[in-house]
Amino acid sequence: MSDYLTISNSNEFIRIPAEDLVYIASEGNYSDIYNCQGDCRTVTLQLGILEEMIHQKIHNHEVFARIGKRLIVNLNFIYYINPTKKTAHPVGLPHLQIQFGSVQGGFEKAEGLLRK
């Protein structure tokens, strides 16, 4: 196992250190990968495939939690959760906001994981 999430296709090669991966938000076959510098990279992969890649390639994969159908979150980055707005904010990235939205039980699951 490595400490990088690597994704490649015919057009690009992406290598993200696990400790820099904040969250992944998915919409169908496309997923947006956000790092701790606030950069976003869109890839043509479903969230389930990325989840498998994280489990297979990243040594400390337990810090990544699948929250509903559209979100994988690195719990090490979450420092603030707003229960009313159902949002979370990553450490050091005040301009990024993780929206749990209408994810059935997603917010509660994230909150429960963070309380452990």
MODELLER restraints for C-alpha pairs under 7 A, 6 or more apart:
rsr = mdl.restraints
at = mdl.atoms
rsr.add(forms.Gaussian(group=physical.xy_distance, feature=features.Distance(at['CA:1:A'], at['CA:56:A']), mean=6.92, stdev=0.5))
rsr.add(forms.Gaussian(group=physical.xy_distance, feature=features.Distance(at['CA:1:A'], at['CA:57:A']), mean=4.94, stdev=0.5))
rsr.add(forms.Gaussian(group=physical.xy_distance, feature=features.Distance(at['CA:1:A'], at['CA:58:A']), mean=5.76, stdev=0.5))
rsr.add(forms.Gaussian(group=physical.xy_distance, feature=features.Distance(at['CA:1:A'], at['CA:59:A']), mean=5.50, stdev=0.5))
rsr.add(forms.Gaussian(group=physical.xy_distance, feature=features.Distance(at['CA:2:A'], at['CA:57:A']), mean=5.52, stdev=0.5))
rsr.add(forms.Gaussian(group=physical.xy_distance, feature=features.Distance(at['CA:2:A'], at['CA:58:A']), mean=5.30, stdev=0.5))
rsr.add(forms.Gaussian(group=physical.xy_distance, feature=features.Distance(at['CA:2:A'], at['CA:59:A']), mean=5.99, stdev=0.5))
rsr.add(forms.Gaussian(group=physical.xy_distance, feature=features.Distance(at['CA:3:A'], at['CA:17:A']), mean=5.94, stdev=0.5))
rsr.add(forms.Gaussian(group=physical.xy_distance, feature=features.Distance(at['CA:3:A'], at['CA:18:A']), mean=5.35, stdev=0.5))
rsr.add(forms.Gaussian(group=physical.xy_distance, feature=features.Distance(at['CA:3:A'], at['CA:58:A']), mean=4.99, stdev=0.5))
rsr.add(forms.Gaussian(group=physical.xy_distance, feature=features.Distance(at['CA:3:A'], at['CA:59:A']), mean=6.01, stdev=0.5))
rsr.add(forms.Gaussian(group=physical.xy_distance, feature=features.Distance(at['CA:4:A'], at['CA:15:A']), mean=6.22, stdev=0.5))
rsr.add(forms.Gaussian(group=physical.xy_distance, feature=features.Distance(at['CA:4:A'], at['CA:16:A']), mean=5.37, stdev=0.5))
rsr.add(forms.Gaussian(group=physical.xy_distance, feature=features.Distance(at['CA:4:A'], at['CA:17:A']), mean=4.35, stdev=0.5))
rsr.add(forms.Gaussian(group=physical.xy_distance, feature=features.Distance(at['CA:4:A'], at['CA:18:A']), mean=5.09, stdev=0.5))
rsr.add(forms.Gaussian(group=physical.xy_distance, feature=features.Distance(at['CA:4:A'], at['CA:57:A']), mean=6.92, stdev=0.5))
rsr.add(forms.Gaussian(group=physical.xy_distance, feature=features.Distance(at['CA:4:A'], at['CA:58:A']), mean=6.18, stdev=0.5))
rsr.add(forms.Gaussian(group=physical.xy_distance, feature=features.Distance(at['CA:5:A'], at['CA:15:A']), mean=5.74, stdev=0.5))
rsr.add(forms.Gaussian(group=physical.xy_distance, feature=features.Distance(at['CA:5:A'], at['CA:16:A']), mean=5.19, stdev=0.5))
rsr.add(forms.Gaussian(group=physical.xy_distance, feature=features.Distance(at['CA:5:A'], at['CA:17:A']), mean=6.37, stdev=0.5))
rsr.add(forms.Gaussian(group=physical.xy_distance, feature=features.Distance(at['CA:5:A'], at['CA:18:A']), mean=6.31, stdev=0.5))
rsr.add(forms.Gaussian(group=physical.xy_distance, feature=features.Distance(at['CA:5:A'], at['CA:54:A']), mean=6.56, stdev=0.5))
rsr.add(forms.Gaussian(group=physical.xy_distance, feature=features.Distance(at['CA:5:A'], at['CA:57:A']), mean=6.53, stdev=0.5))
rsr.add(forms.Gaussian(group=physical.xy_distance, feature=features.Distance(at['CA:5:A'], at['CA:58:A']), mean=6.78, stdev=0.5))
rsr.add(forms.Gaussian(group=physical.xy_distance, feature=features.Distance(at['CA:6:A'], at['CA:14:A']), mean=5.51, stdev=0.5))
rsr.add(forms.Gaussian(group=physical.xy_distance, feature=features.Distance(at['CA:6:A'], at['CA:15:A']), mean=4.40, stdev=0.5))
rsr.add(forms.Gaussian(group=physical.xy_distance, feature=features.Distance(at['CA:6:A'], at['CA:16:A']), mean=6.41, stdev=0.5))
rsr.add(forms.Gaussian(group=physical.xy_distance, feature=features.Distance(at['CA:7:A'], at['CA:13:A']), mean=5.82, stdev=0.5))
rsr.add(forms.Gaussian(group=physical.xy_distance, feature=features.Distance(at['CA:7:A'], at['CA:14:A']), mean=5.05, stdev=0.5))
rsr.add(forms.Gaussian(group=physical.xy_distance, feature=features.Distance(at['CA:7:A'], at['CA:15:A']), mean=6.53, stdev=0.5))
rsr.add(forms.Gaussian(group=physical.xy_distance, feature=features.Distance(at['CA:8:A'], at['CA:14:A']), mean=6.14, stdev=0.5))
rsr.add(forms.Gaussian(group=physical.xy_distance, feature=features.Distance(at['CA:18:A'], at['CA:58:A']), mean=6.75, stdev=0.5))
rsr.add(forms.Gaussian(group=physical.xy_distance, feature=features.Distance(at['CA:20:A'], at['CA:35:A']), mean=5.23, stdev=0.5))
rsr.add(forms.Gaussian(group=physical.xy_distance, feature=features.Distance(at['CA:20:A'], at['CA:36:A']), mean=5.07, stdev=0.5))
rsr.add(forms.Gaussian(group=physical.xy_distance, feature=features.Distance(at['CA:21:A'], at['CA:34:A']), mean=6.30, stdev=0.5))
rsr.add(forms.Gaussian(group=physical.xy_distance, feature=features.Distance(at['CA:21:A'], at['CA:35:A']), mean=4.58, stdev=0.5))
rsr.add(forms.Gaussian(group=physical.xy_distance, feature=features.Distance(at['CA:21:A'], at['CA:36:A']), mean=6.34, stdev=0.5))
rsr.add(forms.Gaussian(group=physical.xy_distance, feature=features.Distance(at['CA:21:A'], at['CA:74:A']), mean=6.82, stdev=0.5))
rsr.add(forms.Gaussian(group=physical.xy_distance, feature=features.Distance(at['CA:22:A'], at['CA:34:A']), mean=5.67, stdev=0.5))
rsr.add(forms.Gaussian(group=physical.xy_distance, feature=features.Distance(at['CA:22:A'], at['CA:35:A']), mean=5.13, stdev=0.5))
rsr.add(forms.Gaussian(group=physical.xy_distance, feature=features.Distance(at['CA:22:A'], at['CA:36:A']), mean=5.86, stdev=0.5))
rsr.add(forms.Gaussian(group=physical.xy_distance, feature=features.Distance(at['CA:22:A'], at['CA:73:A']), mean=6.32, stdev=0.5))
rsr.add(forms.Gaussian(group=physical.xy_distance, feature=features.Distance(at['CA:22:A'], at['CA:74:A']), mean=5.22, stdev=0.5))
rsr.add(forms.Gaussian(group=physical.xy_distance, feature=features.Distance(at['CA:22:A'], at['CA:77:A']), mean=6.30, stdev=0.5))
rsr.add(forms.Gaussian(group=physical.xy_distance, feature=features.Distance(at['CA:23:A'], at['CA:33:A']), mean=6.22, stdev=0.5))
rsr.add(forms.Gaussian(group=physical.xy_distance, feature=features.Distance(at['CA:23:A'], at['CA:34:A']), mean=5.49, stdev=0.5))
rsr.add(forms.Gaussian(group=physical.xy_distance, feature=features.Distance(at['CA:23:A'], at['CA:72:A']), mean=5.55, stdev=0.5))
rsr.add(forms.Gaussian(group=physical.xy_distance, feature=features.Distance(at['CA:23:A'], at['CA:73:A']), mean=4.40, stdev=0.5))
rsr.add(forms.Gaussian(group=physical.xy_distance, feature=features.Distance(at['CA:23:A'], at['CA:74:A']), mean=5.78, stdev=0.5))
rsr.add(forms.Gaussian(group=physical.xy_distance, feature=features.Distance(at['CA:24:A'], at['CA:31:A']), mean=6.54, stdev=0.5))
rsr.add(forms.Gaussian(group=physical.xy_distance, feature=features.Distance(at['CA:24:A'], at['CA:32:A']), mean=5.56, stdev=0.5))
rsr.add(forms.Gaussian(group=physical.xy_distance, feature=features.Distance(at['CA:24:A'], at['CA:33:A']), mean=4.56, stdev=0.5))
rsr.add(forms.Gaussian(group=physical.xy_distance, feature=features.Distance(at['CA:24:A'], at['CA:34:A']), mean=6.16, stdev=0.5))
rsr.add(forms.Gaussian(group=physical.xy_distance, feature=features.Distance(at['CA:24:A'], at['CA:71:A']), mean=5.71, stdev=0.5))
rsr.add(forms.Gaussian(group=physical.xy_distance, feature=features.Distance(at['CA:24:A'], at['CA:72:A']), mean=5.12, stdev=0.5))
rsr.add(forms.Gaussian(group=physical.xy_distance, feature=features.Distance(at['CA:24:A'], at['CA:73:A']), mean=6.55, stdev=0.5))
rsr.add(forms.Gaussian(group=physical.xy_distance, feature=features.Distance(at['CA:25:A'], at['CA:31:A']), mean=5.63, stdev=0.5))
rsr.add(forms.Gaussian(group=physical.xy_distance, feature=features.Distance(at['CA:25:A'], at['CA:32:A']), mean=5.24, stdev=0.5))
rsr.add(forms.Gaussian(group=physical.xy_distance, feature=features.Distance(at['CA:25:A'], at['CA:33:A']), mean=6.72, stdev=0.5))
rsr.add(forms.Gaussian(group=physical.xy_distance, feature=features.Distance(at['CA:25:A'], at['CA:70:A']), mean=5.58, stdev=0.5))
rsr.add(forms.Gaussian(group=physical.xy_distance, feature=features.Distance(at['CA:25:A'], at['CA:71:A']), mean=4.72, stdev=0.5))
rsr.add(forms.Gaussian(group=physical.xy_distance, feature=features.Distance(at['CA:25:A'], at['CA:72:A']), mean=6.68, stdev=0.5))
rsr.add(forms.Gaussian(group=physical.xy_distance, feature=features.Distance(at['CA:26:A'], at['CA:32:A']), mean=6.17, stdev=0.5))
rsr.add(forms.Gaussian(group=physical.xy_distance, feature=features.Distance(at['CA:26:A'], at['CA:46:A']), mean=6.95, stdev=0.5))
rsr.add(forms.Gaussian(group=physical.xy_distance, feature=features.Distance(at['CA:26:A'], at['CA:47:A']), mean=5.92, stdev=0.5))
rsr.add(forms.Gaussian(group=physical.xy_distance, feature=features.Distance(at['CA:26:A'], at['CA:70:A']), mean=4.76, stdev=0.5))
rsr.add(forms.Gaussian(group=physical.xy_distance, feature=features.Distance(at['CA:26:A'], at['CA:71:A']), mean=6.32, stdev=0.5))
rsr.add(forms.Gaussian(group=physical.xy_distance, feature=features.Distance(at['CA:27:A'], at['CA:70:A']), mean=6.60, stdev=0.5))
rsr.add(forms.Gaussian(group=physical.xy_distance, feature=features.Distance(at['CA:28:A'], at['CA:46:A']), mean=6.41, stdev=0.5))
rsr.add(forms.Gaussian(group=physical.xy_distance, feature=features.Distance(at['CA:29:A'], at['CA:44:A']), mean=5.72, stdev=0.5))
rsr.add(forms.Gaussian(group=physical.xy_distance, feature=features.Distance(at['CA:29:A'], at['CA:45:A']), mean=5.35, stdev=0.5))
rsr.add(forms.Gaussian(group=physical.xy_distance, feature=features.Distance(at['CA:29:A'], at['CA:46:A']), mean=4.68, stdev=0.5))
rsr.add(forms.Gaussian(group=physical.xy_distance, feature=features.Distance(at['CA:30:A'], at['CA:42:A']), mean=6.69, stdev=0.5))
rsr.add(forms.Gaussian(group=physical.xy_distance, feature=features.Distance(at['CA:30:A'], at['CA:43:A']), mean=5.73, stdev=0.5))
rsr.add(forms.Gaussian(group=physical.xy_distance, feature=features.Distance(at['CA:30:A'], at['CA:44:A']), mean=4.60, stdev=0.5))
rsr.add(forms.Gaussian(group=physical.xy_distance, feature=features.Distance(at['CA:30:A'], at['CA:45:A']), mean=5.47, stdev=0.5))
rsr.add(forms.Gaussian(group=physical.xy_distance, feature=features.Distance(at['CA:30:A'], at['CA:46:A']), mean=6.07, stdev=0.5))
rsr.add(forms.Gaussian(group=physical.xy_distance, feature=features.Distance(at['CA:31:A'], at['CA:42:A']), mean=5.57, stdev=0.5))
rsr.add(forms.Gaussian(group=physical.xy_distance, feature=features.Distance(at['CA:31:A'], at['CA:43:A']), mean=5.40, stdev=0.5))
rsr.add(forms.Gaussian(group=physical.xy_distance, feature=features.Distance(at['CA:31:A'], at['CA:44:A']), mean=6.41, stdev=0.5))
rsr.add(forms.Gaussian(group=physical.xy_distance, feature=features.Distance(at['CA:31:A'], at['CA:45:A']), mean=6.09, stdev=0.5))
rsr.add(forms.Gaussian(group=physical.xy_distance, feature=features.Distance(at['CA:31:A'], at['CA:46:A']), mean=6.44, stdev=0.5))
rsr.add(forms.Gaussian(group=physical.xy_distance, feature=features.Distance(at['CA:31:A'], at['CA:47:A']), mean=6.55, stdev=0.5))
rsr.add(forms.Gaussian(group=physical.xy_distance, feature=features.Distance(at['CA:32:A'], at['CA:40:A']), mean=6.14, stdev=0.5))
rsr.add(forms.Gaussian(group=physical.xy_distance, feature=features.Distance(at['CA:32:A'], at['CA:41:A']), mean=5.57, stdev=0.5))
rsr.add(forms.Gaussian(group=physical.xy_distance, feature=features.Distance(at['CA:32:A'], at['CA:42:A']), mean=4.38, stdev=0.5))
rsr.add(forms.Gaussian(group=physical.xy_distance, feature=features.Distance(at['CA:32:A'], at['CA:43:A']), mean=6.47, stdev=0.5))
rsr.add(forms.Gaussian(group=physical.xy_distance, feature=features.Distance(at['CA:33:A'], at['CA:40:A']), mean=5.40, stdev=0.5))
rsr.add(forms.Gaussian(group=physical.xy_distance, feature=features.Distance(at['CA:33:A'], at['CA:41:A']), mean=5.17, stdev=0.5))
rsr.add(forms.Gaussian(group=physical.xy_distance, feature=features.Distance(at['CA:33:A'], at['CA:42:A']), mean=6.23, stdev=0.5))
rsr.add(forms.Gaussian(group=physical.xy_distance, feature=features.Distance(at['CA:34:A'], at['CA:40:A']), mean=4.52, stdev=0.5))
rsr.add(forms.Gaussian(group=physical.xy_distance, feature=features.Distance(at['CA:34:A'], at['CA:41:A']), mean=6.66, stdev=0.5))
rsr.add(forms.Gaussian(group=physical.xy_distance, feature=features.Distance(at['CA:38:A'], at['CA:93:A']), mean=6.78, stdev=0.5))
rsr.add(forms.Gaussian(group=physical.xy_distance, feature=features.Distance(at['CA:47:A'], at['CA:70:A']), mean=6.81, stdev=0.5))
rsr.add(forms.Gaussian(group=physical.xy_distance, feature=features.Distance(at['CA:54:A'], at['CA:61:A']), mean=6.20, stdev=0.5))
rsr.add(forms.Gaussian(group=physical.xy_distance, feature=features.Distance(at['CA:55:A'], at['CA:61:A']), mean=5.57, stdev=0.5))
rsr.add(forms.Gaussian(group=physical.xy_distance, feature=features.Distance(at['CA:63:A'], at['CA:74:A']), mean=5.58, stdev=0.5))
rsr.add(forms.Gaussian(group=physical.xy_distance, feature=features.Distance(at['CA:63:A'], at['CA:75:A']), mean=5.47, stdev=0.5))
rsr.add(forms.Gaussian(group=physical.xy_distance, feature=features.Distance(at['CA:63:A'], at['CA:76:A']), mean=6.54, stdev=0.5))
rsr.add(forms.Gaussian(group=physical.xy_distance, feature=features.Distance(at['CA:64:A'], at['CA:72:A']), mean=6.38, stdev=0.5))
rsr.add(forms.Gaussian(group=physical.xy_distance, feature=features.Distance(at['CA:64:A'], at['CA:73:A']), mean=5.43, stdev=0.5))
rsr.add(forms.Gaussian(group=physical.xy_distance, feature=features.Distance(at['CA:64:A'], at['CA:74:A']), mean=4.47, stdev=0.5))
rsr.add(forms.Gaussian(group=physical.xy_distance, feature=features.Distance(at['CA:64:A'], at['CA:75:A']), mean=6.16, stdev=0.5))
rsr.add(forms.Gaussian(group=physical.xy_distance, feature=features.Distance(at['CA:65:A'], at['CA:72:A']), mean=5.42, stdev=0.5))
rsr.add(forms.Gaussian(group=physical.xy_distance, feature=features.Distance(at['CA:65:A'], at['CA:73:A']), mean=5.30, stdev=0.5))
rsr.add(forms.Gaussian(group=physical.xy_distance, feature=features.Distance(at['CA:65:A'], at['CA:74:A']), mean=6.51, stdev=0.5))
rsr.add(forms.Gaussian(group=physical.xy_distance, feature=features.Distance(at['CA:65:A'], at['CA:75:A']), mean=6.98, stdev=0.5))
rsr.add(forms.Gaussian(group=physical.xy_distance, feature=features.Distance(at['CA:66:A'], at['CA:72:A']), mean=4.38, stdev=0.5))
rsr.add(forms.Gaussian(group=physical.xy_distance, feature=features.Distance(at['CA:66:A'], at['CA:73:A']), mean=6.56, stdev=0.5))
rsr.add(forms.Gaussian(group=physical.xy_distance, feature=features.Distance(at['CA:67:A'], at['CA:106:A']), mean=5.02, stdev=0.5))
rsr.add(forms.Gaussian(group=physical.xy_distance, feature=features.Distance(at['CA:67:A'], at['CA:109:A']), mean=6.90, stdev=0.5))
rsr.add(forms.Gaussian(group=physical.xy_distance, feature=features.Distance(at['CA:67:A'], at['CA:110:A']), mean=6.79, stdev=0.5))
rsr.add(forms.Gaussian(group=physical.xy_distance, feature=features.Distance(at['CA:68:A'], at['CA:103:A']), mean=5.66, stdev=0.5))
rsr.add(forms.Gaussian(group=physical.xy_distance, feature=features.Distance(at['CA:68:A'], at['CA:104:A']), mean=6.79, stdev=0.5))
rsr.add(forms.Gaussian(group=physical.xy_distance, feature=features.Distance(at['CA:68:A'], at['CA:106:A']), mean=5.35, stdev=0.5))
rsr.add(forms.Gaussian(group=physical.xy_distance, feature=features.Distance(at['CA:75:A'], at['CA:114:A']), mean=6.85, stdev=0.5))
rsr.add(forms.Gaussian(group=physical.xy_distance, feature=features.Distance(at['CA:77:A'], at['CA:90:A']), mean=4.85, stdev=0.5))
rsr.add(forms.Gaussian(group=physical.xy_distance, feature=features.Distance(at['CA:77:A'], at['CA:91:A']), mean=5.16, stdev=0.5))
rsr.add(forms.Gaussian(group=physical.xy_distance, feature=features.Distance(at['CA:78:A'], at['CA:88:A']), mean=6.57, stdev=0.5))
rsr.add(forms.Gaussian(group=physical.xy_distance, feature=features.Distance(at['CA:78:A'], at['CA:89:A']), mean=5.81, stdev=0.5))
rsr.add(forms.Gaussian(group=physical.xy_distance, feature=features.Distance(at['CA:78:A'], at['CA:90:A']), mean=4.54, stdev=0.5))
rsr.add(forms.Gaussian(group=physical.xy_distance, feature=features.Distance(at['CA:78:A'], at['CA:91:A']), mean=5.98, stdev=0.5))
rsr.add(forms.Gaussian(group=physical.xy_distance, feature=features.Distance(at['CA:79:A'], at['CA:89:A']), mean=6.30, stdev=0.5))
rsr.add(forms.Gaussian(group=physical.xy_distance, feature=features.Distance(at['CA:79:A'], at['CA:90:A']), mean=5.97, stdev=0.5))
rsr.add(forms.Gaussian(group=physical.xy_distance, feature=features.Distance(at['CA:79:A'], at['CA:91:A']), mean=5.69, stdev=0.5))
rsr.add(forms.Gaussian(group=physical.xy_distance, feature=features.Distance(at['CA:80:A'], at['CA:88:A']), mean=5.57, stdev=0.5))
rsr.add(forms.Gaussian(group=physical.xy_distance, feature=features.Distance(at['CA:80:A'], at['CA:89:A']), mean=5.28, stdev=0.5))
rsr.add(forms.Gaussian(group=physical.xy_distance, feature=features.Distance(at['CA:81:A'], at['CA:87:A']), mean=5.84, stdev=0.5))
rsr.add(forms.Gaussian(group=physical.xy_distance, feature=features.Distance(at['CA:81:A'], at['CA:88:A']), mean=4.30, stdev=0.5))
rsr.add(forms.Gaussian(group=physical.xy_distance, feature=features.Distance(at['CA:81:A'], at['CA:89:A']), mean=6.51, stdev=0.5))
rsr.add(forms.Gaussian(group=physical.xy_distance, feature=features.Distance(at['CA:82:A'], at['CA:88:A']), mean=6.20, stdev=0.5))
rsr.add(forms.Gaussian(group=physical.xy_distance, feature=features.Distance(at['CA:86:A'], at['CA:99:A']), mean=6.48, stdev=0.5))
rsr.add(forms.Gaussian(group=physical.xy_distance, feature=features.Distance(at['CA:86:A'], at['CA:100:A']), mean=5.55, stdev=0.5))
rsr.add(forms.Gaussian(group=physical.xy_distance, feature=features.Distance(at['CA:86:A'], at['CA:101:A']), mean=6.23, stdev=0.5))
rsr.add(forms.Gaussian(group=physical.xy_distance, feature=features.Distance(at['CA:86:A'], at['CA:107:A']), mean=6.21, stdev=0.5))
rsr.add(forms.Gaussian(group=physical.xy_distance, feature=features.Distance(at['CA:87:A'], at['CA:97:A']), mean=6.54, stdev=0.5))
rsr.add(forms.Gaussian(group=physical.xy_distance, feature=features.Distance(at['CA:87:A'], at['CA:98:A']), mean=5.47, stdev=0.5))
rsr.add(forms.Gaussian(group=physical.xy_distance, feature=features.Distance(at['CA:87:A'], at['CA:99:A']), mean=4.72, stdev=0.5))
rsr.add(forms.Gaussian(group=physical.xy_distance, feature=features.Distance(at['CA:87:A'], at['CA:100:A']), mean=5.77, stdev=0.5))
rsr.add(forms.Gaussian(group=physical.xy_distance, feature=features.Distance(at['CA:88:A'], at['CA:97:A']), mean=5.97, stdev=0.5))
rsr.add(forms.Gaussian(group=physical.xy_distance, feature=features.Distance(at['CA:88:A'], at['CA:98:A']), mean=5.05, stdev=0.5))
rsr.add(forms.Gaussian(group=physical.xy_distance, feature=features.Distance(at['CA:88:A'], at['CA:99:A']), mean=6.76, stdev=0.5))
rsr.add(forms.Gaussian(group=physical.xy_distance, feature=features.Distance(at['CA:89:A'], at['CA:96:A']), mean=6.55, stdev=0.5))
rsr.add(forms.Gaussian(group=physical.xy_distance, feature=features.Distance(at['CA:89:A'], at['CA:97:A']), mean=5.12, stdev=0.5))
rsr.add(forms.Gaussian(group=physical.xy_distance, feature=features.Distance(at['CA:89:A'], at['CA:98:A']), mean=6.15, stdev=0.5))
rsr.add(forms.Gaussian(group=physical.xy_distance, feature=features.Distance(at['CA:90:A'], at['CA:96:A']), mean=6.91, stdev=0.5))
rsr.add(forms.Gaussian(group=physical.xy_distance, feature=features.Distance(at['CA:100:A'], at['CA:106:A']), mean=6.35, stdev=0.5))
rsr.add(forms.Gaussian(group=physical.xy_distance, feature=features.Distance(at['CA:100:A'], at['CA:107:A']), mean=5.84, stdev=0.5))
